[in-house]
Amino acid sequence: MPEAGGVQVLTTIAETRALLDTQRARGKTVGLVPTMGYLHAGHRTLVDRSVASRDVTLVTIFVNPLQFGANEDLSTYPRDLDRDLAMCDAAGADVVLHPSVEEMYPLGTPTLTSISVAEISARMEGASRPTHFAGVATVVSKLFNIAGPCHAYFGEKDWQQLAVI
Ligand code: PAF
């Protein structure tokens, strides 16, 4: 790691866990950059930071249905995987996990189990988007669980999201 030829793209949780466990067993540190794709300069900064300070950088690209409300259109969320992969590659990321919804939520959505952060989740934006922050907290918990011991990098633009995380 990194493999010659650029970023490695994985779609399953099992492969991602195995790869990162192997790297940690070799004494390597892992950086995690969770995203919903359609990457911009802010994401690039997070990837750059992880690449500069960790041995292995995993970027996750997953448009998380749980954080979209009933009246919010998940299907029109912008996506451009080729461009995202090119950006991750150019930044020197090692691995991209781009799982399907079925891979992340094999029992379907809404999920049987979810995580919600009392108080913070219900205020401000949470007041008009009652399921949004539980969706964020649930997917981020899953991503931490997939990545294993790591340092994670989040943008600070969405302050309330950061507080929930
Ligand atoms: O900020 C985002 O892009 C998303 O809310 C996150 C943290 C990747 C969870 O889906």
Backbone and ligand atoms as CSV (ligand in chain L), in Angstrom:
chain,resi,resn,atom,element,x,y,z
A,1,MET,N,N,0.835,-1.201,0.000
A,1,MET,CA,C,0.000,0.000,0.000
A,1,MET,C,C,0.869,1.249,0.000
A,2,PRO,N,N,0.605,2.279,-0.808
A,2,PRO,CA,C,-0.396,2.230,-1.843
A,2,PRO,C,C,0.022,1.313,-3.000
A,3,GLU,N,N,-0.983,0.715,-3.647
A,3,GLU,CA,C,-0.716,-0.153,-4.787
A,3,GLU,C,C,-0.255,0.705,-5.954
A,4,ALA,N,N,0.614,0.121,-6.781
A,4,ALA,CA,C,0.986,0.828,-8.000
A,4,ALA,C,C,-0.269,0.985,-8.845
A,5,GLY,N,N,-0.412,2.076,-9.532
A,5,GLY,CA,C,-1.581,2.236,-10.399
A,5,GLY,C,C,-2.715,2.941,-9.720
A,6,GLY,N,N,-2.542,3.360,-8.493
A,6,GLY,CA,C,-3.516,4.265,-7.903
A,6,GLY,C,C,-4.478,3.643,-6.930
A,7,VAL,N,N,-5.542,4.399,-6.707
A,7,VAL,CA,C,-6.484,4.071,-5.651
A,7,VAL,C,C,-7.195,2.738,-5.940
A,8,GLN,N,N,-7.398,1.976,-4.879
A,8,GLN,CA,C,-8.075,0.690,-5.001
A,8,GLN,C,C,-9.545,0.892,-4.656
A,9,VAL,N,N,-10.427,0.450,-5.523
A,9,VAL,CA,C,-11.860,0.686,-5.294
A,9,VAL,C,C,-12.519,-0.614,-4.842
A,10,LEU,N,N,-13.137,-0.579,-3.672
A,10,LEU,CA,C,-13.797,-1.759,-3.112
A,10,LEU,C,C,-15.285,-1.471,-2.950
A,11,THR,N,N,-16.062,-2.547,-2.975
A,11,THR,CA,C,-17.511,-2.354,-2.816
A,11,THR,C,C,-18.064,-3.129,-1.625
A,12,THR,N,N,-17.247,-3.966,-1.002
A,12,THR,CA,C,-17.787,-4.750,0.112
A,12,THR,C,C,-17.107,-4.398,1.441
A,13,ILE,N,N,-17.887,-4.582,2.488
A,13,ILE,CA,C,-17.413,-4.322,3.850
A,13,ILE,C,C,-16.317,-5.327,4.207
A,14,ALA,N,N,-16.523,-6.590,3.840
A,14,ALA,CA,C,-15.567,-7.639,4.213
A,14,ALA,C,C,-14.183,-7.369,3.621
A,15,GLU,N,N,-14.140,-7.004,2.331
A,15,GLU,CA,C,-12.838,-6.732,1.695
A,15,GLU,C,C,-12.150,-5.537,2.359
A,16,THR,N,N,-12.958,-4.536,2.689
A,16,THR,CA,C,-12.387,-3.321,3.274
A,16,THR,C,C,-11.811,-3.614,4.645
A,17,ARG,N,N,-12.577,-4.342,5.461
A,17,ARG,CA,C,-12.078,-4.707,6.795
A,17,ARG,C,C,-10.791,-5.519,6.685
A,18,ALA,N,N,-10.794,-6.492,5.779
A,18,ALA,CA,C,-9.629,-7.385,5.653
A,18,ALA,C,C,-8.405,-6.579,5.248
A,19,LEU,N,N,-8.590,-5.689,4.288
A,19,LEU,CA,C,-7.452,-4.897,3.807
A,19,LEU,C,C,-6.884,-4.009,4.919
A,20,LEU,N,N,-7.780,-3.346,5.655
A,20,LEU,CA,C,-7.296,-2.430,6.703
A,20,LEU,C,C,-6.707,-3.200,7.881
A,21,ASP,N,N,-7.286,-4.350,8.207
A,21,ASP,CA,C,-6.724,-5.170,9.297
A,21,ASP,C,C,-5.309,-5.616,8.929
A,22,THR,N,N,-5.122,-5.982,7.671
A,22,THR,CA,C,-3.790,-6.409,7.223
A,22,THR,C,C,-2.793,-5.267,7.370
A,23,GLN,N,N,-3.234,-4.080,6.985
A,23,GLN,CA,C,-2.332,-2.921,7.086
A,23,GLN,C,C,-2.010,-2.599,8.539
A,24,ARG,N,N,-3.013,-2.646,9.412
A,24,ARG,CA,C,-2.758,-2.363,10.831
A,24,ARG,C,C,-1.831,-3.412,11.440
A,25,ALA,N,N,-2.001,-4.661,11.005
A,25,ALA,CA,C,-1.128,-5.722,11.532
A,25,ALA,C,C,0.326,-5.465,11.137
A,26,ARG,N,N,0.522,-4.727,10.061
A,26,ARG,CA,C,1.886,-4.359,9.634
A,26,ARG,C,C,2.358,-3.067,10.301
A,27,GLY,N,N,1.546,-2.564,11.229
A,27,GLY,CA,C,1.938,-1.358,11.960
A,27,GLY,C,C,1.525,-0.061,11.294
A,28,LYS,N,N,0.702,-0.154,10.254
A,28,LYS,CA,C,0.292,1.063,9.526
A,28,LYS,C,C,-0.901,1.735,10.196
A,29,THR,N,N,-0.963,3.054,10.103
A,29,THR,CA,C,-2.104,3.800,10.632
A,29,THR,C,C,-3.112,4.058,9.502
A,30,VAL,N,N,-4.360,4.217,9.920
A,30,VAL,CA,C,-5.445,4.360,8.931
A,30,VAL,C,C,-6.156,5.692,9.131
A,31,GLY,N,N,-6.409,6.385,8.045
A,31,GLY,CA,C,-7.236,7.593,8.057
A,31,GLY,C,C,-8.524,7.313,7.293
A,32,LEU,N,N,-9.635,7.790,7.840
A,32,LEU,CA,C,-10.950,7.576,7.233
A,32,LEU,C,C,-11.547,8.930,6.860
A,33,VAL,N,N,-11.976,9.056,5.610
A,33,VAL,CA,C,-12.662,10.283,5.173
A,33,VAL,C,C,-14.048,9.873,4.653
A,34,PRO,N,N,-15.086,9.999,5.500
A,34,PRO,CA,C,-16.427,9.624,5.054
A,34,PRO,C,C,-17.043,10.714,4.172
A,35,THR,N,N,-17.598,10.322,3.043
A,35,THR,CA,C,-18.241,11.304,2.156
A,35,THR,C,C,-19.491,10.687,1.518
A,36,MET,N,N,-20.295,11.569,0.921
A,36,MET,CA,C,-21.405,11.088,0.096
A,36,MET,C,C,-21.070,11.347,-1.378
A,37,GLY,N,N,-19.800,11.526,-1.666
A,37,GLY,CA,C,-19.392,11.725,-3.055
A,37,GLY,C,C,-19.625,13.139,-3.539
A,38,TYR,N,N,-19.519,13.309,-4.863
A,38,TYR,CA,C,-19.589,14.628,-5.514
A,38,TYR,C,C,-18.587,15.547,-4.818
A,39,LEU,N,N,-17.364,15.080,-4.787
A,39,LEU,CA,C,-16.324,15.696,-3.963
A,39,LEU,C,C,-15.951,17.089,-4.450
A,40,HIS,N,N,-15.656,17.935,-3.480
A,40,HIS,CA,C,-15.247,19.309,-3.783
A,40,HIS,C,C,-13.954,19.620,-3.043
A,41,ALA,N,N,-13.546,20.874,-3.126
A,41,ALA,CA,C,-12.245,21.254,-2.550
A,41,ALA,C,C,-12.171,20.983,-1.054
A,42,GLY,N,N,-13.298,21.111,-0.361
A,42,GLY,CA,C,-13.309,20.835,1.083
A,42,GLY,C,C,-12.965,19.371,1.363
A,43,HIS,N,N,-13.578,18.475,0.580
A,43,HIS,CA,C,-13.238,17.050,0.733
A,43,HIS,C,C,-11.757,16.826,0.424
A,44,ARG,N,N,-11.297,17.494,-0.616
A,44,ARG,CA,C,-9.893,17.310,-1.025
A,44,ARG,C,C,-8.948,17.674,0.131
A,45,THR,N,N,-9.304,18.746,0.854
A,45,THR,CA,C,-8.484,19.146,2.006
A,45,THR,C,C,-8.442,18.029,3.052
A,46,LEU,N,N,-9.606,17.401,3.289
A,46,LEU,CA,C,-9.649,16.318,4.286
A,46,LEU,C,C,-8.807,15.130,3.834
A,47,VAL,N,N,-8.914,14.796,2.547
A,47,VAL,CA,C,-8.118,13.667,2.017
A,47,VAL,C,C,-6.630,14.013,2.093
A,48,ASP,N,N,-6.306,15.242,1.730
A,48,ASP,CA,C,-4.891,15.668,1.796
A,48,ASP,C,C,-4.355,15.526,3.219
A,49,ARG,N,N,-5.166,15.934,4.195
A,49,ARG,CA,C,-4.705,15.845,5.594
A,49,ARG,C,C,-4.475,14.407,6.008
A,50,SER,N,N,-5.395,13.552,5.630
A,50,SER,CA,C,-5.240,12.145,6.000
A,50,SER,C,C,-4.014,11.551,5.309
A,51,VAL,N,N,-3.856,11.837,4.032
A,51,VAL,CA,C,-2.717,11.281,3.284
A,51,VAL,C,C,-1.396,11.763,3.894
A,52,ALA,N,N,-1.395,13.019,4.335
A,52,ALA,CA,C,-0.155,13.583,4.891
A,52,ALA,C,C,0.190,12.977,6.250
A,53,SER,N,N,-0.839,12.522,6.993
A,53,SER,CA,C,-0.550,12.129,8.367
A,53,SER,C,C,-0.804,10.656,8.688
A,54,ARG,N,N,-1.409,9.901,7.779
A,54,ARG,CA,C,-1.668,8.471,8.033
A,54,ARG,C,C,-1.052,7.632,6.916
A,55,ASP,N,N,-0.792,6.374,7.225
A,55,ASP,CA,C,-0.166,5.516,6.212
A,55,ASP,C,C,-1.155,5.104,5.125
A,56,VAL,N,N,-2.376,4.839,5.532
A,56,VAL,CA,C,-3.391,4.352,4.587
A,56,VAL,C,C,-4.622,5.243,4.709
A,57,THR,N,N,-5.084,5.777,3.594
A,57,THR,CA,C,-6.286,6.623,3.613
A,57,THR,C,C,-7.425,5.924,2.891
A,58,LEU,N,N,-8.536,5.763,3.639
A,58,LEU,CA,C,-9.768,5.206,3.080
A,58,LEU,C,C,-10.774,6.339,2.918
A,59,VAL,N,N,-11.263,6.522,1.699
A,59,VAL,CA,C,-12.362,7.462,1.458
A,59,VAL,C,C,-13.609,6.618,1.221
A,60,THR,N,N,-14.697,6.921,1.946
A,60,THR,CA,C,-15.938,6.212,1.653
A,60,THR,C,C,-16.856,7.140,0.860
A,61,ILE,N,N,-17.458,6.562,-0.157
A,61,ILE,CA,C,-18.395,7.308,-1.010
A,61,ILE,C,C,-19.713,6.551,-0.957
A,62,PHE,N,N,-20.665,7.106,-0.213
A,62,PHE,CA,C,-21.941,6.409,-0.030
A,62,PHE,C,C,-23.036,7.443,0.208
A,63,VAL,N,N,-23.972,7.500,-0.714
A,63,VAL,CA,C,-25.121,8.402,-0.542
A,63,VAL,C,C,-26.107,7.662,0.371
A,64,ASN,N,N,-26.155,8.134,1.594
A,64,ASN,CA,C,-26.827,7.405,2.670
A,64,ASN,C,C,-28.328,7.692,2.709
A,65,PRO,N,N,-29.162,6.720,2.296
A,65,PRO,CA,C,-30.604,7.007,2.249
A,65,PRO,C,C,-31.198,7.362,3.607
A,66,LEU,N,N,-30.590,6.865,4.677
A,66,LEU,CA,C,-31.161,7.109,6.010
A,66,LEU,C,C,-31.190,8.580,6.388
A,67,GLN,N,N,-30.313,9.371,5.804
A,67,GLN,CA,C,-30.290,10.769,6.235
A,67,GLN,C,C,-31.142,11.679,5.353
A,68,PHE,N,N,-31.899,11.054,4.432
A,68,PHE,CA,C,-32.831,11.825,3.605
A,68,PHE,C,C,-34.234,11.637,4.160
A,69,GLY,N,N,-34.960,12.728,4.303
A,69,GLY,CA,C,-36.332,12.649,4.812
A,69,GLY,C,C,-37.280,12.204,3.707
A,70,ALA,N,N,-38.530,11.931,4.104
A,70,ALA,CA,C,-39.537,11.431,3.166
A,70,ALA,C,C,-39.773,12.399,2.011
A,71,ASN,N,N,-39.653,13.702,2.289
A,71,ASN,CA,C,-39.909,14.692,1.228
A,71,ASN,C,C,-38.616,15.226,0.607
A,72,GLU,N,N,-37.484,14.532,0.863
A,72,GLU,CA,C,-36.212,14.952,0.269
A,72,GLU,C,C,-35.847,13.931,-0.794
A,73,ASP,N,N,-35.424,14.413,-1.969
A,73,ASP,CA,C,-35.260,13.517,-3.104
A,73,ASP,C,C,-33.856,12.931,-3.171
A,74,LEU,N,N,-33.765,11.703,-2.701
A,74,LEU,CA,C,-32.496,10.973,-2.720
A,74,LEU,C,C,-32.002,10.758,-4.151
A,75,SER,N,N,-32.959,10.542,-5.072
A,75,SER,CA,C,-32.558,10.195,-6.444
A,75,SER,C,C,-31.904,11.363,-7.169
A,76,THR,N,N,-32.169,12.594,-6.728
A,76,THR,CA,C,-31.567,13.736,-7.434
A,76,THR,C,C,-30.286,14.227,-6.744
A,77,TYR,N,N,-29.856,13.534,-5.699
A,77,TYR,CA,C,-28.589,13.926,-5.057
A,77,TYR,C,C,-27.475,13.784,-6.099
A,78,PRO,N,N,-26.612,14.802,-6.259
A,78,PRO,CA,C,-25.624,14.732,-7.341
A,78,PRO,C,C,-24.600,13.617,-7.138
A,79,ARG,N,N,-24.274,12.966,-8.227
A,79,ARG,CA,C,-23.300,11.860,-8.166
A,79,ARG,C,C,-22.375,11.952,-9.368
A,80,ASP,N,N,-21.091,11.708,-9.166
A,80,ASP,CA,C,-20.147,11.631,-10.286
A,80,ASP,C,C,-18.958,10.779,-9.825
A,81,LEU,N,N,-19.170,9.475,-9.867
A,81,LEU,CA,C,-18.178,8.563,-9.301
A,81,LEU,C,C,-16.828,8.651,-10.016
A,82,ASP,N,N,-16.858,8.760,-11.341
A,82,ASP,CA,C,-15.580,8.803,-12.076
A,82,ASP,C,C,-14.745,10.004,-11.645
A,83,ARG,N,N,-15.400,11.138,-11.538
A,83,ARG,CA,C,-14.685,12.347,-11.118
A,83,ARG,C,C,-14.185,12.198,-9.679
A,84,ASP,N,N,-15.023,11.621,-8.823
A,84,ASP,CA,C,-14.619,11.416,-7.424
A,84,ASP,C,C,-13.400,10.502,-7.333
A,85,LEU,N,N,-13.419,9.421,-8.106
A,85,LEU,CA,C,-12.286,8.487,-8.057
A,85,LEU,C,C,-11.020,9.157,-8.570
A,86,ALA,N,N,-11.175,9.977,-9.612
A,86,ALA,CA,C,-10.007,10.691,-10.140
A,86,ALA,C,C,-9.442,11.626,-9.070
A,87,MET,N,N,-10.327,12.285,-8.329
A,87,MET,CA,C,-9.854,13.201,-7.277
A,87,MET,C,C,-9.157,12.426,-6.155
A,88,CYS,N,N,-9.729,11.312,-5.759
A,88,CYS,CA,C,-9.116,10.496,-4.690
A,88,CYS,C,C,-7.748,9.995,-5.143
A,89,ASP,N,N,-7.679,9.566,-6.377
A,89,ASP,CA,C,-6.422,9.064,-6.928
A,89,ASP,C,C,-5.370,10.168,-6.951
A,90,ALA,N,N,-5.783,11.327,-7.453
A,90,ALA,CA,C,-4.840,12.459,-7.549
A,90,ALA,C,C,-4.361,12.891,-6.166
A,91,ALA,N,N,-5.224,12.758,-5.170
A,91,ALA,CA,C,-4.857,13.179,-3.811
A,91,ALA,C,C,-3.976,12.148,-3.114
A,92,GLY,N,N,-3.892,10.959,-3.693
A,92,GLY,CA,C,-3.043,9.930,-3.082
A,92,GLY,C,C,-3.766,9.044,-2.089
A,93,ALA,N,N,-5.122,9.063,-2.130
A,93,ALA,CA,C,-5.876,8.130,-1.274
A,93,ALA,C,C,-5.542,6.701,-1.717
A,94,ASP,N,N,-5.603,5.777,-0.774
A,94,ASP,CA,C,-5.235,4.395,-1.082
A,94,ASP,C,C,-6.437,3.543,-1.460
A,95,VAL,N,N,-7.537,3.758,-0.743
A,95,VAL,CA,C,-8.706,2.897,-0.920
A,95,VAL,C,C,-9.962,3.751,-0.948
A,96,VAL,N,N,-10.877,3.405,-1.858
A,96,VAL,CA,C,-12.227,3.980,-1.839
A,96,VAL,C,C,-13.195,2.831,-1.595
A,97,LEU,N,N,-14.063,2.997,-0.601
A,97,LEU,CA,C,-15.168,2.051,-0.423
A,97,LEU,C,C,-16.415,2.715,-0.981
A,98,HIS,N,N,-17.008,2.046,-1.981
A,98,HIS,CA,C,-18.218,2.560,-2.620
A,98,HIS,C,C,-19.270,1.444,-2.561
A,99,PRO,N,N,-19.894,1.285,-1.395
A,99,PRO,CA,C,-20.808,0.154,-1.222
A,99,PRO,C,C,-22.201,0.456,-1.773
A,100,SER,N,N,-22.942,-0.602,-2.062
A,100,SER,CA,C,-24.353,-0.432,-2.443
A,100,SER,C,C,-25.183,-0.202,-1.168
A,101,VAL,N,N,-26.416,0.221,-1.371
A,101,VAL,CA,C,-27.323,0.390,-0.229
A,101,VAL,C,C,-27.558,-0.978,0.429
A,102,GLU,N,N,-27.652,-2.029,-0.389
A,102,GLU,CA,C,-27.891,-3.378,0.145
A,102,GLU,C,C,-26.705,-3.858,0.988
A,103,GLU,N,N,-25.504,-3.455,0.573
A,103,GLU,CA,C,-24.317,-3.851,1.339
A,103,GLU,C,C,-24.329,-3.175,2.717
A,104,MET,N,N,-24.716,-1.926,2.743
A,104,MET,CA,C,-24.713,-1.188,4.010
A,104,MET,C,C,-25.920,-1.533,4.882
A,105,TYR,N,N,-27.062,-1.758,4.227
A,105,TYR,CA,C,-28.284,-2.033,4.991
A,105,TYR,C,C,-28.942,-3.308,4.461
A,106,PRO,N,N,-28.351,-4.452,4.782
A,106,PRO,CA,C,-28.863,-5.707,4.198
A,106,PRO,C,C,-30.294,-6.042,4.607
A,107,LEU,N,N,-30.756,-5.498,5.719
A,107,LEU,CA,C,-32.137,-5.767,6.130
A,107,LEU,C,C,-33.079,-4.680,5.641
A,108,GLY,N,N,-32.577,-3.796,4.779
A,108,GLY,CA,C,-33.414,-2.762,4.185
A,108,GLY,C,C,-33.473,-1.497,5.017
A,109,THR,N,N,-34.151,-0.517,4.454
A,109,THR,CA,C,-34.351,0.748,5.159
A,109,THR,C,C,-35.851,1.021,5.249
A,110,PRO,N,N,-36.353,1.654,6.301
A,110,PRO,CA,C,-35.611,2.070,7.487
A,110,PRO,C,C,-35.012,0.874,8.226
A,111,THR,N,N,-33.959,1.144,8.971
A,111,THR,CA,C,-33.229,0.073,9.637
A,111,THR,C,C,-33.908,-0.335,10.943
A,112,LEU,N,N,-33.639,-1.581,11.356
A,112,LEU,CA,C,-34.176,-2.039,12.635
A,112,LEU,C,C,-33.497,-1.302,13.784
A,113,THR,N,N,-32.189,-1.068,13.594
A,113,THR,CA,C,-31.409,-0.436,14.652
A,113,THR,C,C,-30.870,0.871,14.134
A,114,SER,N,N,-30.994,1.921,14.919
A,114,SER,CA,C,-30.366,3.173,14.503
A,114,SER,C,C,-29.841,3.888,15.742
A,115,ILE,N,N,-28.993,4.847,15.486
A,115,ILE,CA,C,-28.386,5.587,16.592
A,115,ILE,C,C,-28.883,7.012,16.517
A,116,SER,N,N,-29.387,7.521,17.617
A,116,SER,CA,C,-29.715,8.940,17.601
A,116,SER,C,C,-29.125,9.590,18.837
A,117,VAL,N,N,-28.678,10.789,18.629
A,117,VAL,CA,C,-28.021,11.516,19.708
A,117,VAL,C,C,-29.052,12.479,20.286
A,118,ALA,N,N,-29.516,12.155,21.468
A,118,ALA,CA,C,-30.584,12.944,22.090
A,118,ALA,C,C,-30.153,14.408,22.202
A,119,GLU,N,N,-31.125,15.272,22.286
A,119,GLU,CA,C,-30.890,16.709,22.446
A,119,GLU,C,C,-30.330,17.345,21.178
A,120,ILE,N,N,-29.063,17.055,20.850
A,120,ILE,CA,C,-28.419,17.771,19.734
A,120,ILE,C,C,-29.170,17.506,18.432
A,121,SER,N,N,-29.621,16.246,18.246
A,121,SER,CA,C,-30.244,15.859,16.976
A,121,SER,C,C,-31.579,16.545,16.737
A,122,ALA,N,N,-32.280,16.878,17.794
A,122,ALA,CA,C,-33.642,17.401,17.628
A,122,ALA,C,C,-33.681,18.916,17.458
A,123,ARG,N,N,-32.597,19.576,17.762
A,123,ARG,CA,C,-32.603,21.042,17.700
A,123,ARG,C,C,-32.258,21.570,16.307
A,124,MET,N,N,-32.394,22.833,16.134
A,124,MET,CA,C,-32.005,23.558,14.914
A,124,MET,C,C,-32.456,22.795,13.667
A,125,GLU,N,N,-31.519,22.365,12.819
A,125,GLU,CA,C,-31.928,21.708,11.579
A,125,GLU,C,C,-32.734,20.440,11.870
A,126,GLY,N,N,-32.422,19.811,12.999
A,126,GLY,CA,C,-33.134,18.594,13.370
A,126,GLY,C,C,-34.623,18.815,13.596
A,127,ALA,N,N,-35.008,20.037,13.914
A,127,ALA,CA,C,-36.420,20.326,14.166
A,127,ALA,C,C,-37.243,20.145,12.887
A,128,SER,N,N,-36.663,20.545,11.747
A,128,SER,CA,C,-37.407,20.406,10.490
A,128,SER,C,C,-37.041,19.115,9.745
A,129,ARG,N,N,-35.984,18.451,10.174
A,129,ARG,CA,C,-35.575,17.195,9.518
A,129,ARG,C,C,-35.416,16.140,10.631
A,130,PRO,N,N,-36.537,15.635,11.131
A,130,PRO,CA,C,-36.507,14.830,12.362
A,130,PRO,C,C,-35.690,13.541,12.282
A,131,THR,N,N,-35.489,12.991,11.089
A,131,THR,CA,C,-34.742,11.723,11.009
A,131,THR,C,C,-33.309,11.912,10.508
A,132,HIS,N,N,-32.989,13.144,10.117
A,132,HIS,CA,C,-31.714,13.386,9.434
A,132,HIS,C,C,-30.487,13.009,10.267
A,133,PHE,N,N,-30.406,13.538,11.479
A,133,PHE,CA,C,-29.165,13.327,12.241
A,133,PHE,C,C,-29.045,11.896,12.768
A,134,ALA,N,N,-30.178,11.228,12.979
A,134,ALA,CA,C,-30.096,9.802,13.336
A,134,ALA,C,C,-29.524,9.031,12.142
A,135,GLY,N,N,-29.912,9.444,10.938
A,135,GLY,CA,C,-29.369,8.805,9.735
A,135,GLY,C,C,-27.872,9.006,9.629
A,136,VAL,N,N,-27.427,10.223,9.939
A,136,VAL,CA,C,-25.985,10.518,9.895
A,136,VAL,C,C,-25.262,9.704,10.968
A,137,ALA,N,N,-25.786,9.754,12.213
A,137,ALA,CA,C,-25.108,9.057,13.313
A,137,ALA,C,C,-25.049,7.553,13.044
A,138,THR,N,N,-26.104,7.019,12.461
A,138,THR,CA,C,-26.141,5.569,12.196
A,138,THR,C,C,-25.108,5.190,11.147
A,139,VAL,N,N,-25.054,5.936,10.049
A,139,VAL,CA,C,-24.102,5.546,8.996
A,139,VAL,C,C,-22.667,5.783,9.449
A,140,VAL,N,N,-22.434,6.859,10.178
A,140,VAL,CA,C,-21.059,7.136,10.631
A,140,VAL,C,C,-20.613,6.049,11.611
A,141,SER,N,N,-21.518,5.593,12.471
A,141,SER,CA,C,-21.172,4.481,13.377
A,141,SER,C,C,-20.807,3.239,12.575
A,142,LYS,N,N,-21.578,2.976,11.536
A,142,LYS,CA,C,-21.278,1.813,10.695
A,142,LYS,C,C,-19.924,1.981,10.010
A,143,LEU,N,N,-19.662,3.175,9.530
A,143,LEU,CA,C,-18.382,3.411,8.832
A,143,LEU,C,C,-17.207,3.262,9.800
A,144,PHE,N,N,-17.366,3.736,11.038
A,144,PHE,CA,C,-16.304,3.544,12.041
A,144,PHE,C,C,-16.089,2.046,12.279
A,145,ASN,N,N,-17.191,1.348,12.345
A,145,ASN,CA,C,-17.119,-0.093,12.595
A,145,ASN,C,C,-16.432,-0.829,11.431
A,146,ILE,N,N,-16.663,-0.355,10.227
A,146,ILE,CA,C,-16.020,-0.967,9.049
A,146,ILE,C,C,-14.534,-0.612,9.019
A,147,ALA,N,N,-14.230,0.639,9.267
A,147,ALA,CA,C,-12.826,1.088,9.159
A,147,ALA,C,C,-11.976,0.558,10.300
A,148,GLY,N,N,-12.586,0.335,11.471
A,148,GLY,CA,C,-11.793,-0.110,12.623
A,148,GLY,C,C,-10.973,1.039,13.182
A,149,PRO,N,N,-9.992,0.720,14.045
A,149,PRO,CA,C,-9.217,1.795,14.665
A,149,PRO,C,C,-8.583,2.713,13.606
A,150,CYS,N,N,-8.887,3.987,13.716
A,150,CYS,CA,C,-8.432,4.924,12.680
A,150,CYS,C,C,-8.558,6.350,13.213
A,151,HIS,N,N,-8.052,7.283,12.447
A,151,HIS,CA,C,-8.354,8.695,12.661
A,151,HIS,C,C,-9.343,9.078,11.559
A,152,ALA,N,N,-10.408,9.777,11.952
A,152,ALA,CA,C,-11.413,10.144,10.942
A,152,ALA,C,C,-11.390,11.645,10.710
A,153,TYR,N,N,-11.713,12.041,9.497
A,153,TYR,CA,C,-11.636,13.446,9.081
A,153,TYR,C,C,-13.013,13.895,8.599
A,154,PHE,N,N,-13.537,14.942,9.265
A,154,PHE,CA,C,-14.851,15.479,8.895
A,154,PHE,C,C,-14.728,16.974,8.642
A,155,GLY,N,N,-15.524,17.473,7.698
A,155,GLY,CA,C,-15.576,18.907,7.468
A,155,GLY,C,C,-16.253,19.605,8.649
A,156,GLU,N,N,-16.007,20.883,8.741
A,156,GLU,CA,C,-16.588,21.646,9.860
A,156,GLU,C,C,-17.702,22.579,9.397
A,157,LYS,N,N,-18.040,22.500,8.101
A,157,LYS,CA,C,-19.040,23.421,7.561
A,157,LYS,C,C,-20.400,23.189,8.220
A,158,ASP,N,N,-20.757,21.918,8.356
A,158,ASP,CA,C,-22.030,21.594,8.995
A,158,ASP,C,C,-21.752,21.388,10.478
A,159,TRP,N,N,-21.866,22.482,11.229
A,159,TRP,CA,C,-21.480,22.459,12.640
A,159,TRP,C,C,-22.323,21.487,13.445
A,160,GLN,N,N,-23.641,21.481,13.157
A,160,GLN,CA,C,-24.516,20.624,13.949
A,160,GLN,C,C,-24.196,19.146,13.704
A,161,GLN,N,N,-23.922,18.810,12.442
A,161,GLN,CA,C,-23.530,17.429,12.135
A,161,GLN,C,C,-22.271,17.049,12.908
A,162,LEU,N,N,-21.315,17.971,12.928
A,162,LEU,CA,C,-20.064,17.697,13.631
A,162,LEU,C,C,-20.336,17.455,15.119
A,163,ALA,N,N,-21.238,18.258,15.686
A,163,ALA,CA,C,-21.578,18.081,17.106
A,163,ALA,C,C,-22.211,16.712,17.336
A,164,VAL,N,N,-23.074,16.294,16.430
A,164,VAL,CA,C,-23.714,14.985,16.560
A,164,VAL,C,C,-22.662,13.878,16.487
A,165,ILE,N,N,-21.736,14.007,15.537
A,165,ILE,CA,C,-20.698,12.980,15.376
A,165,ILE,C,C,-19.786,12.961,16.577
L,1,PAF,O1,O,-21.316,15.183,5.491
L,1,PAF,C1,C,-21.542,14.188,4.770
L,1,PAF,O2,O,-21.111,14.097,3.630
L,1,PAF,C2,C,-22.396,13.053,5.319
L,1,PAF,O3,O,-23.381,13.516,6.175
L,1,PAF,C3,C,-21.550,11.951,5.998
L,1,PAF,C4,C,-20.847,12.459,7.237
L,1,PAF,C5,C,-20.554,11.383,5.022
L,1,PAF,C6,C,-22.489,10.804,6.438
L,1,PAF,O4,O,-23.194,10.282,5.364
